Amino acid sequence: MNDISRRSFIATAALSLAATRLGAQRPEDSQITLSLAGEATGPHMPDDFVGLSYEIRQLVDVAFFSVANTSLIEQFKALSPHGVLRLGGNTSEFAWFKATASSPEPPHPPTREVEGEPKAEYYAVTAEAVRNLAAFLRATGWSCQYGINMGTNTPDRAAEEAVFVAKTLGSSLQYFQIGNEADLYNRHLRDPKTWGPQAYLDEWLAIARAVTARVPDAKFGIPDVASDIHWLTDVADKWTSIQNPPPVARLTHHYYFGGPATNPEVNIPNLLKPATMEKVQKTADIATAAAQKMGVRVRMTEGNTCYRGGKPGVSDVFASALWAADYSLLLASNGYTGVNLHGGTGKIIASGLGGFLPGDVLLQQQGATPEQIASHPHPFYSPIATQDFHHFTMEPVAYGLKFAGSLSGGTFLKLDLTAKLQATGVNATGYAVKLAGGRTSVIILNKDAERDLSVTLDFGAGGAGTVAVETLHAPALESREAHITAGQRGHLKESKYDATVPHGSGMRLTLV
């Protein structure tokens, strides 16, 4: 990574969250043999699985998503050649489309101001911003899920924006997302006595039908809930009774491990423990069952390690890379079409959180000076960070997403490698796919803070072959850096290959 020295205070303050593994006495390494024989009959992981999520309000800076922002384009392409940019977030409920320089600001309905929810700060998304976005997408090779305001909008205005966006983005537009985290509207945007999935669907249908009337080939994501995953079940159950429903491309939801930053339960051991992914699996079971009822697939469209801007010492260190890789691959193995990790600039993220980041409050409590806090990229969970809006760098959490994305285009083998790995007592997970041409590729993530893992992979090939090795690594779980490194290739011996996955690291092994 870059500029590690300026981050020294942050890293030092964060060490209180978990003991460093460097120099620790390690237990005896564990050993296991994994059979990889079998057909790839599991879900297919799309080429555009990797994604990022930004606030719609980021478009206020018309130069941000533009061909002029060459550093950001470089990082997007480094993360994935075919990713998905999702635009939405808390701030999307206060956007209005400014079609021309003379377009007047529309009247806005009353809202309630609630701590932790965004203030009603209205802003314009201009035609110039959308045109620049289109050029940015073409330059990166990415596509877009575009969020349209539902909280303070009207069907006519939504349709006007959709017409321009669809025409301008063209084939780069995947679908429209109407509304953001509608399960939380009862806090500040709707009457809590009457708001629920049915009221949501009534409003959603009014806007979606206004859009399809003017953009006949428009597709949509639904319902993009914050945390109440049972909304997906409710929406799916009600969907069959809707006459001529608008075409839905994805069932969508969000996920944050925990939060806010001041919550002591948001720490590295909790982030990486097996129970965390067991809860993720339960959510995936509910989501995929609802999606099957509607005949669509699921995408996690906004999420990260810690809501409300992330937590220093957790969201911005190597542990988050292991979490991101594991979380992404678990969802992919459940048939999800992708993961969009949330980020952006600190100012924009803070604008949707009442004007400040809880992570800054935490650092103040730990004795950081304003200068030390300001020297750290904000927000703390951002996959692609910037200090000066000209130079962007991938943070550890992005490296985890990129590592998982290396299996994109593959089809999962029906093997429960994680159960076998964890039977050794090591906190490790594993995923295997068949890539194009029938090549088997395996990722093993050793999230254990102490124990290495010796693995014998039986590819069942019955002959000679070469194994390419890549590692996801850093000096420690608490390091403010991450690396993906190609190792030396090795040869099969009687269809088997031996490898050691060090504690706190990931390894990808591909038969070539």
N, C-alpha and C positions, 0 to 999 in steps of 0.2 A: 504494500500500500504506500501511500505518500505521507510525508510530513509527520512522521510518528512522534517526533520530539515535542511538537506543540500540543500533543494530546496527553502528555505524561501526567498532568495533574488529574485529568478525568480518569485515566486508567488506574492511577494510584487510589483515588477515592473509591473506585468500584471494587477494589480487591476485597473490601469488607463483605461483599455479597457472597463470595465463595473462595475457598482456599485454593491457592495456586497449585497446579499439579507438578510444576517444575521442581525437581529435587526431592519429590516425595518418594517414600518407600512403596514400591508396587507389589501387590500380591502376585502369586504365580500366574503366568499367562494361561489363557484357556485355549483349547484346541477342539476343532470340529471339522467333520467332512460334510460337504453339501453336494447333493446330487442335482445336476441341472438338466438331466435327461427329460424329454417330454416335449409335447407340442405347445405352441403359443396359442392358447385358446382364451386368454384373458382379454381385458380391454385394450384398445389401441390408444396410444399416447400421441395426440396430434402434433404436427410440426410446430404449430403456434401455441403450444401449451404455456410457455413462459409469458408472463405479462406484468405490467406495472399499472398502478392506479394513481391518478392525480385528481386534485380538486378542479372542477370546472373553472373556478376563479383564477386558476393559473393562466387562463387565456387572457386575463386583463393585461398582462404583459405580452403584447402581441409578438415580441421578439423571442419569447421563450421557446415555444414550439414553432420554429421557423428554420429555413435552410441557413440562416445566418448563425444559428447556434450550433456550430460545427462540433464543439466539444461534447455537447449532449448527444448529437447524432452518433458520434463515435462510440459513446458508452452504450447507447441503445443497441447498436450493431454488435458490439462486443458481448453484450448480454445474450442476444439471440438474433439470428438473421431473419426470423419470421415471428416476432412477438406481437402481443396485443396490448394496446394502450387503452385503458379505461378512463373515461373522464366523468366525474360525478362528485361524490363526497358531500359533507355537511353543507358546504357553501352553495351547492347546486340549487338549493331550494329558494335562493334569493337572486338568481340570475334572470336577466331579461335580454332578449335578442334585439340588438340595435342594427337594423338592416341597412340604414343609410345614416349619413352624418346628421341629417335633420330629423331622424326618427325620435319622437318624444318618449320620455320615460312613462310607462303605463302606471295607473293607480295600483296600489298594493293593499291587500287585505290586512286586517289587524292580526298580530301574533302575540304570544306570551313570551316574556323574557325569562329564561330558566337557566340557572347556573349549570355550566357544563354543556349547554346547547349553544349553537351559534346565535349571535345577535342578528336582528333583522337589518343587515347592512346590504342594501341592494346595489348591484353593479351590472354593467352592460357587457355582454359578449358581442363583439362587433363582427361585421362581415370580413374585415381585414384579418382578424384573429383566426377565423375559420379557414380563410384562404391560405394563410400561413401554415396552419395545421395540416392542410392537405399536402402542401409541399414538403413539410417535415416527414409525414408518413411515407411519401414516395421516396424520400432520401434514405430512410431507415429500412424500408421493406416491411414495416409494421402495418397492422390494420387497427381499427378503432371501434370501441363501444362508446357511443356518445350519449351522455346523460341529459335528459330534458327535465326542467323544473316541473314538479307537480304540486309542491307545497303551496306556492303563491302564484300559480299560473292559470291560464284559461286555455281551453281546447283550441280556440282560434289562434292564439299567439304561439302555442306549442306547434301547431301545424305549419305556421309561417316559418318558424325556425327549422323545422324538419325538412321542409322543401329545399331551403337553401343549403343545409348541411348535406343532405343526400346528393344534391346536384354537384356540390363542390368537392366532397370527399370521394364520390363515385365508388369504385370497387374497393376502396380502402375502408369503407363503412361496413362493419359487420351487422350491427343492429342498434336500435335505440333502447335506452334504459329510461323509463318514465318514473321519476321519483327515486329518492335515496333513503334507505332505512325507514320505510313506511311504518314499521312496527313501533317506531318511537314518535310518530306524529302526535300521539295523544299527550305528549309532554309539553308541546309548545305550538303546534300547528293546527290541531283539530280538537274537538270536544271529546274528552276521555270517556264520557258517558255513552257516546254513540260510535266511536271509532273502533274498527276491527277489520278483519279480512273482507267481509262483505262490503262495508263502506268503501274500503280501498278499491276493491274490484269495480265497484260502480263508477268511481272517479277515474280509475285507470282506463276502463273501457271507453269512457267519453273522450278522453284525450287520444287513445290509440286509434279509435275509429275516425276521429278528426284528421289524424295523421295519414291513415291509409286512404282516406278519401282523396288526398292530394298527392300522396306518395304510394301508389298501389302496391309496389313491391317491398314496402317497408317490413322489417322484422323487428322483434322486440325481445328484451330480457325481462324477467318477472320473478319474484317481487323485490329482490335486492334487500332483504331484511338484515338488520344489524345483528340480532342474536336469537330471536324467537324462531327457531327452526321449524316449529310446528305451523307457522304461517304457510310454509311450503306445502304441507299436508292439506291444510284448509283450502288453499288456492287450487290444488290439484283436484280435491274432492268436488269443488264448486265448478270447475272448468267444464265438466261434461254437460252441465245444464245451460251453458252459454250458446246461444244460436249464432252460427257463423263467426266464431271468435277470430280476432286478429292473429296473424301467424307469430308464434313464439319460437324463438331460436334456442333460448337457454333458460333454465330455472337457476336463479342466482341467489347467493347469500354472502354474508361477510363473516369474518372470523378474526378475533384477536385473542391471543393466549390469556391475557389478563390486563390489569391496569387499575388506576393510572400509575405513573412512575413512583409516586409516594407510597404505593402499596408494597409492604415488605414481602408479600407472597410472590411478587414478580421477581424471581431470582433465577440464577443459572441452574441449580439443581432441580427446581420445579419445572423449568422450561424443558429440560432434557429427560426427565423421568418417564418411564414407560406409561404411567397412568395418564399423562398428558395426551399421548397419541391414542390411548384407549377411548378417551372422551371424543377425540376427533373422529374415530371410527364410528361411534354411535351417531354422531351428527351426519356422517356420510351415509349411514344406513337409512336414516330418515329421509335425507335429501334425494338419494337415488331412487327410493321407493316412490316418492312423489313424482319424480321426473318420469319414471316408467309409466305412470298413469296418464301423463300428458304426452307421451311419445317423444320426449326431448332428453337432452343430457344436461348435466349440472356444471356450473363454473363458480368458483369462489372469486368474486370480483373485487373485494377489498378486504385486506387483512394485514396483520403483522404480529410482532411479538407482544407489543404493549400499546393499548389504545391511548389516545390523547397525546400523540407525539413521540412515544417511546420512552425507554428508561436508559440513561447512561449506565454503562457497565453491564447491561444485559442486551439491549437492542442493537448496540453498536460494536459488539465484540464477536469473537470467533464462534462462541456458543450459538449465536443467532444463525450462523451459516449452517451448522449441523442441524438446527431446528428447521430452517427453511428447506433444506434438501429432504429431510425426512417427511415433513408435512406435505411438501409438493408431491413426492413419490407415493405417499400413502393415498392421497386423493386421486392421483393418476391411476393407481392400481384398482381404485374403486369406480373407474369410468368417468371421472371428471375431465372436462375438456381443457381446463387450465386453472391457473392461479395468478391473481393480480395483487402483488404486494404494494401497499400504499406508501406514498412519499410525496416529495415536492420540496418547495422552499419553506423555511421556518416561518416566514411572515404569513404565507398563505395558509399553512396548516394552523397556525395560531389564530388566524382570523375566524376559523370555524370552531374554535374551542373557547371562546370568550376573551381572546386577546393575549393568551399566554400559554406556555408549555409547562406542564407539571414537572418535567425533567429539570427545568431551570430552578424551580422551587427546591427540588431535592438537592441540587448542587449547592444552592445557597445555604441549605441546612448543613451541608458537609463542609462549609467554610470556603467555597470557591469565590474568588473575586469576580466582579463583572467582566473584567478583561479575560479571565480564564474561561468563563462561561461563553463569552462571545467568540473565543478562538475555536470552539467546537462546532462542527457542521450541524446545522439544525434543519429539520427535526431529527431526533436521535435515531429513529427507525428508518430513515430514508434509504432506500436501496442505492440510489445515485445521489451523492451529496455534492454540494457546492459551497464555497466560501464567498466567491466574488461574482457569481453569475457568468463567469467566462471559462472557468476550469472545473470540470465535473469529474468525479471519481466514483468507482463502484465501492460500496461499503461491504463488510463481511456478509451481511444478509443476502446481498445480491450474488455473491460468489456461491452461496448455497443454492440459490435458485438456478444459477447458471449450471452448476454441477448436476442438479436433478434434470435440467433441460437437455443434458447430453444424451438422455435416453429418448428424447422426442423422436417420433416416427417409428418407435418400436411397439411391439405387441407383447403384453405381459405373459410370462409363463405362469401356469396355475400351480405355483409353489408357495408355501408359507415359510419362507426363509427366516422371517423375523421370529416366529415361535421356536424354531430350531436353534437360532443364535442365542435367544434369551434363556433357553434351557441350560446354557452353560453357566448362567449367573452373571454374564457380561451384559451391560446395557447397550445392545446393538440391534440394528435392523438391517434387512436385506431385501433387494428387489432385482428381478431378472427379466429381461425382455429379449425377443428376437428382433434384430434390426433388419433393414433391407438386405436382401441376399442371404438371409438365414443366419447371420452372425449372432451369437449369443453374447449379451453384455450384462454384467452384474455390477450393482453398486451396493457396497456394504458400508454402513455408517456406524462407527464405534463411538458412541456418545459417552462411554464410561470414562470417568475422570482418572482412573488408575490402571485398569487392566487392559493389556494388549490382547489381541485375538489372533490366534494362528488358525488359518483356514485352508483346508484342502478342497478345491473345487473339482468335482468330477463332471466334465462336460459331456461325457458319454459319447465322445466322437470316435473312440476306438482306434485312434491313430495319432499321428504327429500333428502339430499345429503350433501357432505362435499366439501369445497372449500380450496384448497391449495394456499397460498399466498407467492410470492417472490417479493422483492423490489430491484430496482437499485437506489442507493442513495449515497450522499456525503454531507458534511456540507454546501457546496455552489457550485454554478456553476463554480466558479473560483478555486475550490479546486484541489490540485494536487493528488487527490486520488479518488477511486471509490470502491463501494462494491455491491455485490449481496448477499442478506440475505433472508433466509427462515423465514417467519413469522408464527404465530399461525394459525392453521386451524380453519375455521368457518363453520357454518351450514346454509343451505338454510332455508328460511322461506317462505313457499308457492311459491317455485321455484325462490325466489329472494335472492340477497345477497347485503348488503350495504358495501361500502368501501370508504375511503378517500385517494386520491392520492395527497400527498403534492406537493407544487410548487417545480419545479426543481428536479423531481424524476420520476421513472418509476415503474409500478406495473404489475405483472403477476398473474392472477387468473385462476385456473384450477379446473374444476369440476371433482372430483374423487369419 
